[in-house]
Amino acid sequence: MANGTVSGNYLMYQGKPLIRQDNAYVWGDMKNDRAALLLLVLSNKEVNGQQVPDNILVQVVSTDDTQKVLKQGQKNGLFAALDIGTVWLKKELGE
């Protein structure tokens, strides 16, 4: 993800912004929280003629230093990745 801020309207999920750029998704408040969820799509599969995310790298990263990975795993499917990732991030933030 490029450095900078996102302006305009974007999708909110459980009260936090969910932003996508190419094969990367970020969920969380990069300015006010100490960690955010990063989902990287490693591979896609075809379902009913459409390409959908298949293999996803799930990371909870520090917002101070995005190179610092606090927790990491791998899941099949975007739903499973977002499901476990939200649990990890909420636990990290004490929510």
A tleap script that builds the chain and sets N, CA, C and O, in Angstrom:
source leaprc.protein.ff14SB
mol = sequence {
  NMET ALA ASN GLY THR VAL SER GLY ASN TYR
  LEU MET TYR GLN GLY LYS PRO LEU ILE ARG
  GLN ASP ASN ALA TYR VAL TRP GLY ASP MET
  LYS ASN ASP ARG ALA ALA LEU LEU LEU LEU
  VAL LEU SER ASN LYS GLU VAL ASN GLY GLN
  GLN VAL PRO ASP ASN ILE LEU VAL GLN VAL
  VAL SER THR ASP ASP THR GLN LYS VAL LEU
  LYS GLN GLY GLN LYS ASN GLY LEU PHE ALA
  ALA LEU ASP ILE GLY THR VAL TRP LEU LYS
  LYS GLU LEU GLY CGLU
}
set mol.1.N position { 0.838 -1.165 0.000 }
set mol.1.CA position { 0.000 0.000 0.000 }
set mol.1.C position { 0.890 1.237 0.000 }
set mol.1.O position { 1.920 1.269 0.674 }
set mol.2.N position { 0.501 2.230 -0.739 }
set mol.2.CA position { 1.262 3.469 -0.813 }
set mol.2.C position { 1.066 4.287 0.456 }
set mol.2.O position { 0.007 4.238 1.082 }
set mol.3.N position { 2.102 5.041 0.828 }
set mol.3.CA position { 1.987 5.917 1.976 }
set mol.3.C position { 1.059 7.070 1.646 }
set mol.3.O position { 0.964 7.480 0.489 }
set mol.4.N position { 0.377 7.594 2.646 }
set mol.4.CA position { -0.529 8.709 2.434 }
set mol.4.C position { -1.868 8.428 3.069 }
set mol.4.O position { -2.028 7.463 3.817 }
set mol.5.N position { -2.824 9.272 2.766 }
set mol.5.CA position { -4.149 9.110 3.328 }
set mol.5.C position { -5.147 8.815 2.223 }
set mol.5.O position { -4.923 9.128 1.054 }
set mol.6.N position { -6.231 8.217 2.614 }
set mol.6.CA position { -7.299 7.898 1.680 }
set mol.6.C position { -8.405 8.914 1.905 }
set mol.6.O position { -8.882 9.084 3.026 }
set mol.7.N position { -8.806 9.580 0.851 }
set mol.7.CA position { -9.882 10.549 0.976 }
set mol.7.C position { -11.110 10.041 0.235 }
set mol.7.O position { -11.015 9.179 -0.639 }
set mol.8.N position { -12.259 10.588 0.596 }
set mol.8.CA position { -13.485 10.189 -0.057 }
set mol.8.C position { -14.232 9.136 0.739 }
set mol.8.O position { -13.907 8.861 1.894 }
set mol.9.N position { -15.233 8.557 0.108 }
set mol.9.CA position { -16.030 7.524 0.756 }
set mol.9.C position { -15.410 6.161 0.511 }
set mol.9.O position { -14.930 5.869 -0.585 }
set mol.10.N position { -15.425 5.338 1.534 }
set mol.10.CA position { -14.917 3.980 1.395 }
set mol.10.C position { -15.727 3.058 2.289 }
set mol.10.O position { -16.451 3.521 3.171 }
set mol.11.N position { -15.612 1.786 2.073 }
set mol.11.CA position { -16.380 0.781 2.779 }
set mol.11.C position { -15.983 0.728 4.255 }
set mol.11.O position { -14.798 0.687 4.587 }
set mol.12.N position { -16.985 0.729 5.132 }
set mol.12.CA position { -16.751 0.554 6.564 }
set mol.12.C position { -17.202 -0.856 6.932 }
set mol.12.O position { -18.277 -1.296 6.525 }
set mol.13.N position { -16.386 -1.553 7.695 }
set mol.13.CA position { -16.708 -2.899 8.164 }
set mol.13.C position { -16.471 -2.921 9.658 }
set mol.13.O position { -15.351 -2.688 10.112 }
set mol.14.N position { -17.507 -3.196 10.428 }
set mol.14.CA position { -17.452 -3.206 11.886 }
set mol.14.C position { -16.839 -1.918 12.430 }
set mol.14.O position { -16.046 -1.951 13.372 }
set mol.15.N position { -17.206 -0.791 11.838 }
set mol.15.CA position { -16.782 0.509 12.335 }
set mol.15.C position { -15.389 0.953 11.934 }
set mol.15.O position { -14.935 2.013 12.364 }
set mol.16.N position { -14.704 0.168 11.123 }
set mol.16.CA position { -13.357 0.511 10.673 }
set mol.16.C position { -13.318 0.486 9.143 }
set mol.16.O position { -14.048 -0.282 8.517 }
set mol.17.N position { -12.469 1.322 8.541 }
set mol.17.CA position { -12.380 1.327 7.075 }
set mol.17.C position { -11.748 0.040 6.533 }
set mol.17.O position { -10.789 -0.489 7.095 }
set mol.18.N position { -12.314 -0.442 5.430 }
set mol.18.CA position { -11.767 -1.589 4.707 }
set mol.18.C position { -11.388 -1.084 3.321 }
set mol.18.O position { -12.252 -0.718 2.524 }
set mol.19.N position { -10.087 -1.068 3.045 }
set mol.19.CA position { -9.564 -0.468 1.820 }
set mol.19.C position { -8.849 -1.535 1.006 }
set mol.19.O position { -8.102 -2.354 1.542 }
set mol.20.N position { -9.093 -1.510 -0.308 }
set mol.20.CA position { -8.447 -2.470 -1.209 }
set mol.20.C position { -7.640 -1.724 -2.255 }
set mol.20.O position { -8.087 -0.732 -2.829 }
set mol.21.N position { -6.439 -2.232 -2.483 }
set mol.21.CA position { -5.617 -1.755 -3.596 }
set mol.21.C position { -4.983 -2.982 -4.236 }
set mol.21.O position { -4.178 -3.672 -3.612 }
set mol.22.N position { -5.352 -3.246 -5.481 }
set mol.22.CA position { -4.867 -4.421 -6.217 }
set mol.22.C position { -5.156 -5.688 -5.416 }
set mol.22.O position { -6.323 -5.997 -5.176 }
set mol.23.N position { -4.139 -6.425 -4.997 }
set mol.23.CA position { -4.330 -7.675 -4.262 }
set mol.23.C position { -4.101 -7.524 -2.766 }
set mol.23.O position { -3.819 -8.510 -2.084 }
set mol.24.N position { -4.218 -6.309 -2.245 }
set mol.24.CA position { -4.024 -6.062 -0.817 }
set mol.24.C position { -5.263 -5.394 -0.233 }
set mol.24.O position { -5.839 -4.485 -0.830 }
set mol.25.N position { -5.656 -5.862 0.939 }
set mol.25.CA position { -6.760 -5.273 1.691 }
set mol.25.C position { -6.206 -4.836 3.041 }
set mol.25.O position { -5.419 -5.557 3.655 }
set mol.26.N position { -6.615 -3.657 3.503 }
set mol.26.CA position { -6.243 -3.186 4.835 }
set mol.26.C position { -7.531 -2.869 5.572 }
set mol.26.O position { -8.404 -2.176 5.050 }
set mol.27.N position { -7.643 -3.385 6.794 }
set mol.27.CA position { -8.797 -3.104 7.639 }
set mol.27.C position { -8.289 -2.524 8.941 }
set mol.27.O position { -7.502 -3.154 9.648 }
set mol.28.N position { -8.737 -1.330 9.251 }
set mol.28.CA position { -8.367 -0.712 10.509 }
set mol.28.C position { -8.088 0.769 10.341 }
set mol.28.O position { -8.024 1.291 9.229 }
set mol.29.N position { -7.925 1.425 11.470 }
set mol.29.CA position { -7.658 2.855 11.522 }
set mol.29.C position { -6.148 3.065 11.642 }
set mol.29.O position { -5.580 2.931 12.726 }
set mol.30.N position { -5.515 3.388 10.537 }
set mol.30.CA position { -4.052 3.514 10.495 }
set mol.30.C position { -3.545 4.707 11.309 }
set mol.30.O position { -2.390 4.710 11.736 }
set mol.31.N position { -4.387 5.714 11.528 }
set mol.31.CA position { -3.958 6.903 12.272 }
set mol.31.C position { -4.122 6.756 13.774 }
set mol.31.O position { -3.256 7.192 14.532 }
set mol.32.N position { -5.215 6.151 14.218 }
set mol.32.CA position { -5.561 6.164 15.639 }
set mol.32.C position { -5.330 4.855 16.379 }
set mol.32.O position { -5.284 4.860 17.609 }
set mol.33.N position { -5.184 3.732 15.678 }
set mol.33.CA position { -4.946 2.445 16.327 }
set mol.33.C position { -3.474 2.072 16.206 }
set mol.33.O position { -2.776 2.547 15.311 }
set mol.34.N position { -3.013 1.224 17.107 }
set mol.34.CA position { -1.598 0.832 17.072 }
set mol.34.C position { -1.329 -0.351 16.153 }
set mol.34.O position { -0.176 -0.727 15.939 }
set mol.35.N position { -2.408 -0.947 15.601 }
set mol.35.CA position { -2.249 -2.084 14.686 }
set mol.35.C position { -3.385 -2.079 13.679 }
set mol.35.O position { -4.441 -1.492 13.917 }
set mol.36.N position { -3.156 -2.739 12.553 }
set mol.36.CA position { -4.171 -2.885 11.498 }
set mol.36.C position { -4.035 -4.270 10.887 }
set mol.36.O position { -3.015 -4.939 11.051 }
set mol.37.N position { -5.070 -4.689 10.184 }
set mol.37.CA position { -5.079 -5.989 9.528 }
set mol.37.C position { -4.717 -5.822 8.060 }
set mol.37.O position { -5.272 -4.967 7.371 }
set mol.38.N position { -3.791 -6.636 7.588 }
set mol.38.CA position { -3.369 -6.632 6.196 }
set mol.38.C position { -3.654 -8.007 5.611 }
set mol.38.O position { -3.191 -9.021 6.133 }
set mol.39.N position { -4.420 -8.035 4.522 }
set mol.39.CA position { -4.726 -9.280 3.811 }
set mol.39.C position { -4.113 -9.190 2.422 }
set mol.39.O position { -4.439 -8.282 1.658 }
set mol.40.N position { -3.234 -10.117 2.091 }
set mol.40.CA position { -2.585 -10.152 0.785 }
set mol.40.C position { -3.057 -11.385 0.024 }
set mol.40.O position { -2.870 -12.514 0.478 }
set mol.41.N position { -3.665 -11.164 -1.126 }
set mol.41.CA position { -4.159 -12.267 -1.952 }
set mol.41.C position { -2.972 -12.863 -2.704 }
set mol.41.O position { -2.365 -12.207 -3.551 }
set mol.42.N position { -2.655 -14.106 -2.383 }
set mol.42.CA position { -1.518 -14.787 -3.009 }
set mol.42.C position { -1.919 -15.503 -4.292 }
set mol.42.O position { -1.121 -15.621 -5.221 }
set mol.43.N position { -3.171 -15.986 -4.338 }
set mol.43.CA position { -3.651 -16.655 -5.551 }
set mol.43.C position { -5.164 -16.531 -5.649 }
set mol.43.O position { -5.851 -16.306 -4.653 }
set mol.44.N position { -5.664 -16.681 -6.858 }
set mol.44.CA position { -7.099 -16.637 -7.136 }
set mol.44.C position { -7.534 -17.973 -7.707 }
set mol.44.O position { -6.715 -18.764 -8.176 }
set mol.45.N position { -8.841 -18.213 -7.660 }
set mol.45.CA position { -9.406 -19.395 -8.323 }
set mol.45.C position { -10.649 -18.954 -9.072 }
set mol.45.O position { -11.233 -17.911 -8.776 }
set mol.46.N position { -11.041 -19.753 -10.035 }
set mol.46.CA position { -12.209 -19.428 -10.844 }
set mol.46.C position { -13.451 -20.104 -10.263 }
set mol.46.O position { -13.468 -21.313 -10.028 }
set mol.47.N position { -14.491 -19.293 -10.038 }
set mol.47.CA position { -15.773 -19.793 -9.553 }
set mol.47.C position { -16.856 -19.201 -10.450 }
set mol.47.O position { -17.025 -17.983 -10.503 }
set mol.48.N position { -17.578 -20.053 -11.146 }
set mol.48.CA position { -18.641 -19.607 -12.064 }
set mol.48.C position { -18.145 -18.551 -13.046 }
set mol.48.O position { -18.847 -17.578 -13.323 }
set mol.49.N position { -16.963 -18.737 -13.560 }
set mol.49.CA position { -16.411 -17.825 -14.551 }
set mol.49.C position { -15.797 -16.554 -13.989 }
set mol.49.O position { -15.347 -15.706 -14.759 }
set mol.50.N position { -15.766 -16.394 -12.673 }
set mol.50.CA position { -15.192 -15.206 -12.027 }
set mol.50.C position { -13.955 -15.596 -11.219 }
set mol.50.O position { -13.909 -16.669 -10.619 }
set mol.51.N position { -12.961 -14.717 -11.210 }
set mol.51.CA position { -11.778 -14.924 -10.385 }
set mol.51.C position { -12.065 -14.411 -8.973 }
set mol.51.O position { -12.438 -13.252 -8.791 }
set mol.52.N position { -11.888 -15.281 -7.977 }
set mol.52.CA position { -12.102 -14.902 -6.577 }
set mol.52.C position { -10.848 -15.231 -5.774 }
set mol.52.O position { -10.134 -16.180 -6.099 }
set mol.53.N position { -10.574 -14.447 -4.717 }
set mol.53.CA position { -9.391 -14.715 -3.890 }
set mol.53.C position { -9.437 -16.118 -3.296 }
set mol.53.O position { -10.477 -16.566 -2.813 }
set mol.54.N position { -8.306 -16.802 -3.337 }
set mol.54.CA position { -8.237 -18.165 -2.817 }
set mol.54.C position { -7.278 -18.248 -1.635 }
set mol.54.O position { -7.714 -18.423 -0.496 }
set mol.55.N position { -5.995 -18.127 -1.889 }
set mol.55.CA position { -4.982 -18.242 -0.852 }
set mol.55.C position { -4.633 -16.840 -0.355 }
set mol.55.O position { -4.189 -16.000 -1.138 }
set mol.56.N position { -4.833 -16.579 0.948 }
set mol.56.CA position { -4.675 -15.243 1.522 }
set mol.56.C position { -3.661 -15.276 2.659 }
set mol.56.O position { -3.743 -16.126 3.546 }
set mol.57.N position { -2.704 -14.346 2.631 }
set mol.57.CA position { -1.782 -14.143 3.747 }
set mol.57.C position { -2.426 -13.133 4.686 }
set mol.57.O position { -2.772 -12.029 4.266 }
set mol.58.N position { -2.591 -13.501 5.953 }
set mol.58.CA position { -3.245 -12.669 6.959 }
set mol.58.C position { -2.177 -12.160 7.921 }
set mol.58.O position { -1.439 -12.949 8.511 }
set mol.59.N position { -2.097 -10.830 8.077 }
set mol.59.CA position { -1.106 -10.248 8.985 }
set mol.59.C position { -1.731 -9.136 9.815 }
set mol.59.O position { -2.484 -8.311 9.298 }
set mol.60.N position { -1.415 -9.119 11.100 }
set mol.60.CA position { -1.696 -7.964 11.937 }
set mol.60.C position { -0.371 -7.229 12.019 }
set mol.60.O position { 0.627 -7.776 12.487 }
set mol.61.N position { -0.368 -5.970 11.554 }
set mol.61.CA position { 0.869 -5.189 11.484 }
set mol.61.C position { 0.770 -3.963 12.360 }
set mol.61.O position { -0.321 -3.448 12.604 }
set mol.62.N position { 1.906 -3.497 12.830 }
set mol.62.CA position { 1.988 -2.263 13.604 }
set mol.62.C position { 1.736 -1.083 12.680 }
set mol.62.O position { 2.225 -1.070 11.550 }
set mol.63.N position { 0.982 -0.095 13.140 }
set mol.63.CA position { 0.753 1.096 12.319 }
set mol.63.C position { 1.924 2.067 12.418 }
set mol.63.O position { 2.066 2.949 11.571 }
set mol.64.N position { 2.761 1.918 13.436 }
set mol.64.CA position { 3.959 2.750 13.556 }
set mol.64.C position { 5.025 2.313 12.559 }
set mol.64.O position { 5.716 3.142 11.967 }
set mol.65.N position { 5.147 1.002 12.382 }
set mol.65.CA position { 6.138 0.429 11.468 }
set mol.65.C position { 5.471 -0.741 10.754 }
set mol.65.O position { 5.411 -1.844 11.298 }
set mol.66.N position { 4.971 -0.511 9.540 }
set mol.66.CA position { 4.210 -1.550 8.837 }
set mol.66.C position { 5.070 -2.761 8.466 }
set mol.66.O position { 4.540 -3.776 8.013 }
set mol.67.N position { 6.385 -2.667 8.652 }
set mol.67.CA position { 7.252 -3.824 8.430 }
set mol.67.C position { 7.236 -4.765 9.636 }
set mol.67.O position { 7.700 -5.902 9.546 }
set mol.68.N position { 6.700 -4.286 10.768 }
set mol.68.CA position { 6.646 -5.093 11.985 }
set mol.68.C position { 5.347 -5.899 12.003 }
set mol.68.O position { 4.261 -5.341 12.160 }
set mol.69.N position { 5.473 -7.206 11.843 }
set mol.69.CA position { 4.318 -8.105 11.818 }
set mol.69.C position { 4.111 -8.644 13.230 }
set mol.69.O position { 5.009 -9.260 13.804 }
set mol.70.N position { 2.920 -8.408 13.786 }
set mol.70.CA position { 2.600 -8.841 15.137 }
set mol.70.C position { 2.033 -10.255 15.167 }
set mol.70.O position { 2.248 -10.994 16.128 }
set mol.71.N position { 1.309 -10.632 14.117 }
set mol.71.CA position { 0.743 -11.981 14.009 }
set mol.71.C position { 0.548 -12.275 12.531 }
set mol.71.O position { 0.241 -11.379 11.746 }
set mol.72.N position { 0.727 -13.537 12.158 }
set mol.72.CA position { 0.648 -13.899 10.745 }
set mol.72.C position { 0.100 -15.302 10.583 }
set mol.72.O position { 0.345 -16.181 11.409 }
set mol.73.N position { -0.642 -15.500 9.509 }
set mol.73.CA position { -1.173 -16.811 9.173 }
set mol.73.C position { -1.601 -16.835 7.723 }
set mol.73.O position { -1.436 -15.854 6.999 }
set mol.74.N position { -2.150 -17.955 7.304 }
set mol.74.CA position { -2.580 -18.112 5.922 }
set mol.74.C position { -3.920 -18.837 5.920 }
set mol.74.O position { -4.106 -19.815 6.644 }
set mol.75.N position { -4.854 -18.350 5.101 }
set mol.75.CA position { -6.187 -18.946 5.018 }
set mol.75.C position { -6.607 -19.099 3.569 }
set mol.75.O position { -6.093 -18.408 2.689 }
set mol.76.N position { -7.535 -19.998 3.325 }
set mol.76.CA position { -8.138 -20.168 2.001 }
set mol.76.C position { -9.473 -19.438 2.004 }
set mol.76.O position { -10.356 -19.754 2.800 }
set mol.77.N position { -9.620 -18.469 1.121 }
set mol.77.CA position { -10.851 -17.714 0.990 }
set mol.77.C position { -10.807 -16.404 1.756 }
set mol.77.O position { -10.256 -16.319 2.854 }
set mol.78.N position { -11.399 -15.389 1.149 }
set mol.78.CA position { -11.410 -14.058 1.744 }
set mol.78.C position { -12.219 -14.023 3.030 }
set mol.78.O position { -11.826 -13.352 3.985 }
set mol.79.N position { -13.343 -14.733 3.075 }
set mol.79.CA position { -14.161 -14.738 4.279 }
set mol.79.C position { -13.389 -15.307 5.465 }
set mol.79.O position { -13.373 -14.702 6.537 }
set mol.80.N position { -12.754 -16.452 5.288 }
set mol.80.CA position { -12.004 -17.075 6.383 }
set mol.80.C position { -10.856 -16.184 6.844 }
set mol.80.O position { -10.582 -16.085 8.040 }
set mol.81.N position { -10.184 -15.534 5.887 }
set mol.81.CA position { -9.065 -14.648 6.221 }
set mol.81.C position { -9.541 -13.430 7.008 }
set mol.81.O position { -8.930 -13.060 8.011 }
set mol.82.N position { -10.622 -12.812 6.558 }
set mol.82.CA position { -11.157 -11.643 7.254 }
set mol.82.C position { -11.721 -12.037 8.608 }
set mol.82.O position { -11.596 -11.282 9.572 }
set mol.83.N position { -12.337 -13.201 8.695 }
set mol.83.CA position { -12.917 -13.684 9.945 }
set mol.83.C position { -11.844 -13.851 11.022 }
set mol.83.O position { -11.987 -13.314 12.120 }
set mol.84.N position { -10.788 -14.577 10.727 }
set mol.84.CA position { -9.733 -14.790 11.729 }
set mol.84.C position { -8.945 -13.501 11.965 }
set mol.84.O position { -8.536 -13.217 13.091 }
set mol.85.N position { -8.734 -12.726 10.904 }
set mol.85.CA position { -7.987 -11.483 11.034 }
set mol.85.C position { -8.661 -10.468 11.936 }
set mol.85.O position { -7.991 -9.777 12.704 }
set mol.86.N position { -9.987 -10.370 11.851 }
set mol.86.CA position { -10.696 -9.423 12.722 }
set mol.86.C position { -10.578 -9.838 14.188 }
set mol.86.O position { -10.450 -8.987 15.068 }
set mol.87.N position { -10.622 -11.130 14.446 }
set mol.87.CA position { -10.451 -11.628 15.823 }
set mol.87.C position { -9.060 -11.271 16.330 }
set mol.87.O position { -8.917 -10.764 17.442 }
set mol.88.N position { -8.032 -11.533 15.521 }
set mol.88.CA position { -6.657 -11.228 15.926 }
set mol.88.C position { -6.469 -9.738 16.200 }
set mol.88.O position { -5.866 -9.353 17.201 }
set mol.89.N position { -6.999 -8.895 15.290 }
set mol.89.CA position { -6.818 -7.460 15.458 }
set mol.89.C position { -7.554 -6.946 16.686 }
set mol.89.O position { -7.001 -6.150 17.445 }
set mol.90.N position { -8.777 -7.382 16.893 }
set mol.90.CA position { -9.522 -6.946 18.077 }
set mol.90.C position { -8.816 -7.363 19.363 }
set mol.90.O position { -8.783 -6.607 20.333 }
set mol.91.N position { -8.254 -8.566 19.365 }
set mol.91.CA position { -7.515 -9.034 20.546 }
set mol.91.C position { -6.273 -8.169 20.754 }
set mol.91.O position { -5.968 -7.791 21.885 }
set mol.92.N position { -5.556 -7.855 19.679 }
set mol.92.CA position { -4.354 -7.012 19.760 }
set mol.92.C position { -4.690 -5.610 20.286 }
set mol.92.O position { -3.914 -5.024 21.040 }
set mol.93.N position { -5.844 -5.081 19.884 }
set mol.93.CA position { -6.251 -3.741 20.299 }
set mol.93.C position { -6.988 -3.726 21.632 }
set mol.93.O position { -7.302 -2.660 22.161 }
set mol.94.N position { -7.263 -4.905 22.172 }
set mol.94.CA position { -7.963 -4.988 23.444 }
set mol.94.C position { -9.436 -4.654 23.338 }
set mol.94.O position { -10.026 -4.157 24.298 }
set mol.95.N position { -10.037 -4.913 22.201 }
set mol.95.CA position { -11.469 -4.613 21.996 }
set mol.95.C position { -12.327 -5.810 22.318 }
set mol.95.O position { -13.551 -5.740 22.204 }
savepdb mol mol.pdb
quit
